Amino acid sequence: MRSAIVLVGGEGRRVNGMEKYFFTYLGKTFIERLIDSLQPAVDEIVLVAKSEEHCERFSHLAGVRCVHDIRKGTGPIGGLHAGVAASRGDQLFVCACDMPCIDTRVVLTLFDALGAYDAAIPSWDPEMLEPLHAVYRKEALQRYLDNPPSLSLRSMIRGLNVVYVPVEKLRAIDPDLSTFTNINKIEDLENLLPEDPS
């Protein structure tokens, strides 16, 4: 079984506290676009929010479950910990809520690349990786997250048996590699939006 874990619990400091998952792109919110992209690739989608109250923000969304952080204030590692604990799949695609252009075909390619490894992680180069657009084996990830020596995603990756998938190999599917687009600042959203033809 395959699950997707979407981290929605960030503080949004770089976007003035605004809720990125409800930004709109091409007529849909980021979170709706993510759900549409992920549903063909996985058997379940788990959203990870900051709190029970935060989960209520997503109660209108069909076909997803929302859980909240167990270990508060531990960033993405904490979100992953809660998501992995709640997921039913043995293979997990992990992403953040600020990635509105995720390509279903790229997700499926990463699942196919996993093989016997603990993780399949896209890489731009040896230092620039995409740990929050990657596939993990639940058992290995849970084992690491049960007692992580660090809150660093880089440290997490070093603790796993990883196959790196060069992003250039994904261009045949996604020529512009738009699947990796993430919106950190308001300016990023403005750059993403198509120009008004009027």
N, C-alpha and C positions, 0 to 999 in steps of 0.2 A: 504494500500500500504506500502511496505517495501523499505527502502533506506539504502545504505551503505555510510558512510562518511569516507574517507581515508585522514588522515593528512599527507601531503607531504612537509610541509613548514618549517621543522626544520633546524637549522643552520648547523648541521653535525659537530659540533666542535670536538666530540669525534672520528670522523673518518677523521680528517684532512681536513674538508670542503668538502669531497667527497659526491657525490649524492648517498645515500644508495638505493634509489628506482631503480637505474640502475645497482646495483650489480647483478651478475648472479649466479643462483643456479640451478643445474640440467638442464642447457640449456635454462633457461628463466630468464628474469630480475625479481627482487622482485615485481615490480608493475604489470608485466604481470601475475605472479603467483597469486598475490592477486586478480586481476580481474577475472582470471579463477575460483578461489575458491568462490568468492562472487556472480558471476552472477547467479548461480543456486539458490541462497538463497534470492535474492532481486530483486526488479523491476527496480532499478536505482542505479548507482554508481556515487558519487560526490567526486572529488578530491579537496582538499583545499590547495592552494599554497600561497606563500608569496605575490606575485604581479601578475599583468597581464602578465608581461614579463616571470615570472616563469611558468605561465600556458602554455606558448608556448612550454615548454619542453615536454609536454604531448599531443601535438596536433596530434601525429601519432597514438594514442591509440583509437581504435574503441569502441563504446558502453559506454563511460564515458563522464561526463561533468567536467570541471575544473572551480572553482571559486577561488577568492583570499581573503585574510584577509581584513576585514573591519576595525577592530581595530588592528593597527600595534603594534608589539612588546609585545603582551600579551600572547605569548606562546600557549599551547594547548587550553586554554580557548578561546582565540581569534579565533583559527582555528575552534573549535566547533561552536562558534557563527556564523561564516560565513557559515559553512556547514549546520547547522540547518536552517538558513534563506533561503538557496538555495534548500533544499531538499523538495520533494513533498510527501514523505511518512509520515504516522503518527507513524510508528515504525522505529527506526533508529539503525543500527549496526554501531558502531564507532571503528576504529582501526588506528594504525600508519603504515607508509609505510615500517617500518623496521621489519615486521613480515611476512616472506616469506612462512611460513608453516601453515597458518590458514586453519582449517579444516571446510569444508562446513557443515558437520553434527553437529559440535559443534555450529556453528552460528545458525543453525536451532533450536537446542536444547535451546539456549538462547532466541530466539524469542518465543518458546513455553512456556518458564518459565516466561515470562513477566506478563501474566495474567492481573490483574488490577493495577499492580505496576507501578511506574514511571521508574524503571530501573531494569534490571537483570544483576548483576555483578558477575563474577567469583571471588571466594575468596580462597586463600591458607590457611589463618587463619584470625582472626579478624583485623589484622593490614596490612596484605599483600593482596591487592586487584588488580584487573585488569580493571581499569576504561576505558582503551583504547583497550579493547577487550570485549565490553559489548553492551547490547541493551538498548535503552532508548525510552520512549514515547516522541514524538516531543513536544507536548504542554507543558509538565512539564519542559523539558530541556530548551525550548525557554524562558519560563517564568523566569527561574533562570538566564539564560545567558543575558537576556535583561538588567539586572542590578546586576551583580555578586558582592557580598561583598568582594570577594577575587579572586586571580588568581590561587588558589589552587584547584586541582582536588579533593582532600580529602574533602575540604570545600563544593565543589559542591555536592559530594555524600551525605554529611550530610544534605544537603538541599532538598533531594529527598526521596521519599518513595521507598526504595530499597528491592528487594528480592536478597539475596546472594546465589549463586550457588556454593557449594563446588567443588573444582576441582576434588576431588576424585570421585565424581559422573560422571565426564566426562571421566574417564579412560576406561569405557566400550566402548566408542566411539573411543577414542584417547589414547591408553595405555601409551604412553610415554609423553603425554601432550605436544607434539611438536607444537600444535597450538599456544602456548604462547611463542614460541621462538622469541626473538627479538635480533637484531644485533646492539649493541651500539658501539663496537670497531672492528677494523680490525681483532683482534685475535678471536672475536666471529665468524666472517665469516670463518676464517681458520678452526675453530673447527667444524663448520657446514658442510663444504665441505667434501664429501666422500673421503676416502684415495685412492690415485692412486695405482691401483693393479700392475703396472709395476715394 
